[in-house]
Amino acid sequence: RMSTRQIREVISGYAKIAGFDNITCHSLRRSFGMAFYNQTGDIQLTADILGHKSTEVTRKHYSKPSEQRKRAHALNFKYEKE
């Protein structure tokens, strides 16, 4: 079993090897959360996978859509008058 300190040291070591200066466990989690949401578009599923009790926390921190996702939805939008 690894301690949280050991995990931080492993991540820091690999980040230095890869040429990154400031990679943390939190930055990896946030990157995963944003990428997952941008691929699925499902805020409830993203909240569940990240272990959030409320989707509000997930929406606030992870649901900013990527430029690619905004473009794709804008291109596929069709206005239909009711």
N, C-alpha and C positions, 0 to 999 in steps of 0.2 A: 504494500500500500504506500502511495506517495503522499507526502504532506503538501499543503498549498505552497509552501516555500520552495520545495523541490520542483513543483510544476512551474512556478515563476522562473526559476533558474534554468530549467530546460528550455522554456520558450525564449528567454533572454539569450541563451547560448545560440540557439538556431537563428534567431533574428540577427545577431551579430554576424554569423556565418553568411547569411543571405544579404548582408549589407544594410539592414534596417537599424535605426538607432533607438526608436522608442516604441517597441511593440510590447503590449501588456496582455494579460489574460482578458481584461475587459475589452480592449480594442479588437481582439479576435472574436469575442462573443458578439460584439456590436456588428462587426463585419458580416459574421454568419447570419445574424438576425436580419440585417438589411437585405442581404442577398437572398435569403430564404423568402422573405416577404415579397421582394421584387419578382421572384420566380413564380410564387404561388398566388400572390394577391389576396391571400386568406389571412386576415388579422387574427381570427380566433385560433387557427392552427399554429400560427407563429407564436402567439402568446402561450399556448399550451406547450409547445416544444421548448420555449425559453423558461418555462416554469413560472410565468406571471399569473397572479391570481385575478388580475383585472386586465381587460384588453386596453383600457385607457393608458396604462403605462407603456404597453407595446406601441399603441398608436402614437403616443407622444415622442418616443425615442427611436422607433424603427420603421415607421410607415411612410417616410418621405420617399415618394416614387422616383425612380431613376429617370434620367433624360430619355433613355431608350424606351422605357415603359410608357412615358408620357407621349413620345412620338408615335409609338405603335397604336395607342388608343386614339390619338388625334387622327391618324390616317384611316383608321377603321370606323370612325364615328360617322353615323348617318342620321341626319335630322329628319324625323318623320312627324309631320303635323297630325295631331289627333283629331 
